[in-house]
């Protein structure tokens, strides 16, 4: 096991990542149940040398001359295809508004899937994903017309933004390109900090072909949040795994757009270690203000990472809420993605009616809790 990763290699046939043997070693290490490191055996030294060589190996194509003119022509051709796709999508949305939403339950999903396929042909995968989500709304239960109108309006806003992307400020233009589906440049701001791992969870694409791992970080010195994404092909989990509660002294390189959240982890300067304290929380009102400020940079942002505390989980007839310990305001709790209701009862049991610190995603539908801390323990609890 390489604790600087952390990374491991195990001969067991487990398909889970990390396997139980690696988890056992991590638990022993976190409990200081391992001695001083000694000389690595030959097979372990070879594995570590292979990892170091791979990290030092230049990227494919490095050093080759860049055909800037060819790249510019390819970018122009793709922009033209996306523009044609956006024009077609705008016509589809206009037809939807003209015919009304009442018949969408009977219309079915096929027409929206066809529209999404057309966006894929136009090389705009971001638009295709939003179109597919729009097509699933009529079957999602009561109140679907309002949600469909809301999503259609956001999609129309993205279309109009793409049509005028050249006149937008650079940060907003980068966000629009990213939302449409153009690859974001990795040449962003590099920030070195001690990054606390606040949450980690996986989600699977509707077709089951891709597993996305979302890892939320926060700089202990600068307080800046960061979202690290990793992807796994069918049948394999993503390769990056960062246990919740660890602190990494590392460099994070932020990508343009997406409200400055998306980042890639770069060089790590020391081994990860447990965080000795509970992260500082804010009130529910401050959480809404932070989300509102982020929306000015990215109007399509679904949520913003926030540490709430101290708050008390409160069940009710209209759903759960997280109320400020002072009782001044509260946020409704929502379950997003693969989050289950068992996490709410887990949070209530952890609280016992008292205040706790909770990290989660604050959005326009409410707050999705992901991790919690009791007042007297820095040990985080990942909520199911």
Secondary structure, 3 states (H helix, E strand, C coil): CECCCCECCCCCCCCCCCCHHHHHHHHHHHCCCCCCCCCCCHHHHHHHHHHHHHHHCCCCCCCCCCCHHHHHHHHHHHHHHHHHHHHHHHHHHHHHHHHCCCCHHHHCCHHHHHHHHHHHHCCCHHHHHHHHHHHHHHHCCCCHHHHHHHHHHHHHHHHHHHHCHHHCCHHHHHHHHHHHCCCCCCCCCEEEEEEEEEEEEEEECCCCCCEEEEEEEEECCCCCEEEEEEEECCCCCCCCCCCCCEEEEEEEEECCCHHHCEEEEEEECCCCEECCCCCCCECHHHHHHHHHHHHHHCCCCCEEEEEEEEEEEECCCCCCEEEECCCCCEEEECCCCCCCCHHHHHHHHHHCCCCEEEEEEEECCEEEEEEEEECCCCCCEECC
